[in-house]
């Protein structure tokens, strides 16, 4: 009996998302077929052109209407990679149409949006996955350590997630105190990095320590003038307390190009009652340190991509892991979940919990580090 092939619709190549990174995964998997590219009609002309370019390159139709795209023959899964404020509404329409969901990082911009999507998914009985958080080498190694129980009961966790991207410049003058509150996440020339990068660290903390009861956040030490001018964060930290008494700290940041040989640190410290462990998500790796590559390197980011949303950081090494980000493992899990009629490991319900923790962190940072209790009150 020939196994099913699942048709995937690619919903938007927005520069705020990672659809371009998912394409090789879908092309490589023998059980997956890309059947179309789609978006909404009210998007900017530049994004329309980019979507059409990708559709032509992939040899599939471009449909400038989601309703039209959902009616396309062979669509079983929708890969959603729009800007965060639009993800929930688009995902909800796809779920109500009976389509399974592969969602890039965030299911919505507010808890209200997240709750609406989670309920629609429950009623529609579709499968959902947020592949960015549950399958990386860092998390897999932490899981293995905790399963072996050699650390003893886990008392604390520290996670560092930073991207060596963008070209730091002096901030002309000290910015006025205060941080933009949560709610607006998308800006033309920047990303809020405690959200964008710190989300990976927060997801690991949630898996290791379980439900959290309070959060404290800090942000406002700037590497980039764009963030300083808009009172948004390029570096943020959180301290989190769990219902079981465990304590966690994390930081998420964009620290500038060429500040780390492997594109930025990604590591965790696990503190148990009997032992501690240090896990480096970029190791094992093959390092190359040639003097000419260091002294003569041109590290300036591309002029059309100054914050390097779509381009990588120059690195002096390569991870030896076959799938360091775990995205292919996530796709394998989704295909198996469709075959076995079960949910994947990390669903919209986990994504909703993650957005709540990050929102609490931003509420705290905007209030100069005031403690914020979880769960949050309705309305966020």
N, C-alpha and C positions, 0 to 999 in steps of 0.2 A: 504494500500500500504506500503510495507516494504521499509524504507529509505535505500539509498545507503550506502555501506561500502567502504571507501577509502583506497586503498592499499598504504603503505608507504615503500619506499626503504631507508635504512639507509646507507648513503655514508660516510664511514670512522669513525673509533673510534680513530682518532688522539688524542694524549694527549693534543694538543693545543685547542681542541674543547670540547663540552659538550654533545656529543651524548649519553653518558652513563646516563646523567640526563634526556634526552628526552624519553628514553625507557619506564620508568614507566608511563609516560603520555600517550604514544601511546597504551600501554597495557591496561590502565584503561578506555580509551574512547570507548564507545560501537559502534562508527561509524568508527573506525580506526583499520586497521590490518597491522602488520608488515609482509612484504612479502619477504624481502631479505636484505642482507648486501653486500656492494660492495666497491670497491676502484680501483685505477689504478695499473697497474703491476709494476711500477717503484718505489714503496714505500719501505721503509726499511723492512727487514725481521721481525723485532720485531713487527712492525705495522701489517704486514700480519698475524702473529700469533695471535695478539690481535683481529683482525677482525674475523678470523676463530673461535676463542674462543667464541666471542659473537654470531656468527651465529649458532654455535652448541648449545649454551645455549638457544637461542631463537627458535631453531628448524626450521630454515629457511636456504636456500642455501646461500653460499658465492660466489660471482662472482668477480674475480680479474680483470675485464675489465668493464669500464663504458658503452661502447657500448653494450656489452652483457647484462649488467644489465638493460639498458633502454628498451631492447627488451623483458624483462621478462614479462610474462602475469600478469596483475593485478596491475602494477605500475602506480599510478596516481599522487602521491606526492613523492618528493625526499627530505629527510632531510639531509642537507649538513653541515658537522661539521669538515672540514679539517682545515689545517693551513691557515692563512689569505691570503697568497700569491697565494693559489690555488683555493680559493672559487669562484672567478669570472669566471675563465675559465671553471670550472666544472658546475657552475650554468648556464652559457651561453649554454653549450651543452645540458643540461637538458631542458632548456626553448625551444630551437630549436626543441627538440624532443616532445614538447607539454606537458611537465610535470610541474605540479605546484611545487612551491619551498617553503620549510621551511628552513631558513638559520640561522645559529648560529652566531649572533652578527655582523659580517662584511661581506659586499658583495664583497669586493676587497681590494687590497693593495694600489691602486692608483686611482685618479679620472678618468683617462683614462679607466681603467678596469671597474670602476663603471658605466661610461657613456655607454660603450659598452654593459654591461649587461642590463642596464635600457632600452636601445633601443631594444635589443633582446626580452625582456619581453613585451615591447609595441607591437612589431610586432607579437609575438606569441600569445598574448592575454591570457597569463596564469596568475594565481593568485600567489602572493608572500607574504611572511610574515617574518619579523624579530621579533620573539616573546619576546625578552629579554627587550625591551625598553618601550612598550606602555601599559602594563597591570599590573604593580606592584602595591602593596598597596600604596606605596609612591606617585606614579603618580595619582592613582585614588583619593586619598584624596586631593591632590593639585587641581585636576580638579573640585572636588566638591566645594572646597572653592572658586575657581575662578567663578564657575557658580552661586554661591549664591550672588556674587557681594558685599558682606559686606565689603571687603577690599578696595573697590573703584578701580579706574584704577591702574593696576600693575606698580610699578615704578622700582622694583628691586627684584632679586632672589639670594639667596646663597644656594648652594647644597654641601653637604659633602658625599662622597662615599668612604669608605675604607674597606679593607678586613684584618681581623686579621689572617693572614696566613704567613707561612715561619718563619724561626728562624733567627732573626737579629744577626749579629756578627760585632765586631768592624772592621771598614775599616782600613787596616794596615797603610796607610798614606793618607794625603789629595789628592784626585784625581786631575789630571790636569783639569783646567777649560775647559768647552765646553761640549756640549751634542750632541749625535748622531742625525743627521738630520732624518726627516721622510723618509720612503721608505722601509727600512728593519724593519720588525715588529717581525719576528719569530727568537728565539734563543733557543739553546738546553736546557738550564737550567734556563731560566727566561722569564718573560713577561714584556713588557713595560706598566707600570701601569696607566699612564695618559690615555693611549688608552684602556687598558683592563678594568679598574675600572671607570675611568673618563668618559667613554662613556655613562654610565647610567646617570650621572649628566648632561652631555651635551645634551642628548636627552630630559631630563626634561626641561632644559633651553629653548631649541628650541620650545617645545610645549607651554611653558608659555609666552615667549616673541616674538615668531615669527621670521622672517628673521633677521639675524645678519649682521652687516656691518663692524665690526672690532674685532680683537682678540689679546690679549696679553697673553703669556705663560711663566711660570717659572718652572724650574726643576733643580735638582742637589744636594739636601740635602739627603744623602743616609742612609738607614737603612741596606742595604744588600751589602756585598762585591762584589757579582756577578754583580750587577748593576754598582757599582763604577768602576769596572775593565773594563767594556765595554762601559762606558759613556752613559748608558741608564738609564731610570728613574724608581725609585720605589716610588717616590712621586712627584706629579706635580700639578700646579695650573694654572687657566686661569681666565682672566677678559674679559668680552664680552659685546659689545654694540649692541643694536638692532636698527632696522630702525625706530622704534617708539620712540626712546630716552631712553628706559629702559636699566638698567645696571645689569649685573649678575657676580657673582664670583662662582668658584667651585674648589674643589680639588678632586683628585683621587689618591689612594695610596694603597700599601700593607704595613701594619704597624707592622707586626709580630704577631705570635701566642700569645693568651692569653692576649691581650691588651684591649679587650672589652668583656663584659659578653655575648653579643649576636652575636659574630662573626664579629664585625666591625660596626661603625656608618653608617647609611644611613638616612639622614635627609635634610630637606629643610626649609629655612626661606623665606617667601613671604612678601614683603613690598609693601603695597598699599597706596593710598593717604589718606585713612581714618583709616586704621588699619593694623596691621601686624599679621602674623600667623607663628607658628612653627609646622612642621609636622615631626614626627619620623616614618620612614618606618618599624621599628622593633617593634612598639607598636600598639595595646596593647600586653603585653607579660606576661607570668608566670615566675617569677624569683625564683631561688632556690640558697641560699647562705649557704651552710654547710661548717663549718670550715675545715673539713677533705678534702673536695673536692678542697679547695683552697690551703691549706698548703701541702697536699700530692699528688697533681695532677702531672702526668707525661705529660709535654707539648711538649716533643721532637717530631717533625714531623717524619713520616715514612722515613726510610733510602732510600727507592726507590722512594719517592715522597717528596724531601726536601722542595720544594716551595709550596707543597700542591695543585697541580693542580687538583688532583683527590680526595683529601680527605678534609674533613671539619675541621673547627677549633673547639676545645673543648669549649662548651658554658655552661653558668650557668643559662640559661633561654630558653624559647621557645615561639615563636610568637603564639598568639591565632588566627591569621587570617588563614582561611582555605587554602588560596592560596597566600602566601605573595609575591612570585616572579611573580605571574600572568601568569606563563607558561601554566597552564591548561586553563585559560581564553583565552589565545592566541590561543590554539588549538581549543577551542569552536568557536572562531571568524573565524578561517580558515575553519572549517567544515561548518559553516553558510554561509560563503562567497562562498564556492563551491556550496552549495545548491541554493543560491540566485543569482548566477552569478554576484558577485560584488567583489571588492578588500577588503581585511582586513584593519584594522585601520592603521597598520604600514608596509609599503611595501619597495621594493628596492629603490624607489624614495626618501623616507625618509632616508633610509640608505645611499644613496649617499650624501645627505645634511649633515648627521652626519660625514661622513668621511672627507668632505671638512672642517668642523669646527675643527675637531681634527688635521688634517694636518696643518691647519693654526696655531693652538696652538703650534705644534712642531716646525714649521718654526720660530715662534716668540721665543720660548725657546732656540732654537739653536743660535739665534741672540741676546741672552742676554736680552730678553724681549721687543724687538722692536715691535712696533705695526704693525700688518698685516691686510690689508684690505680684505674684502670679497665682491663679489666672487673672488676666486683665478684666476690667469691667467692660460690659458690652459697649460698642460704639467706636472702637479703635479700628 
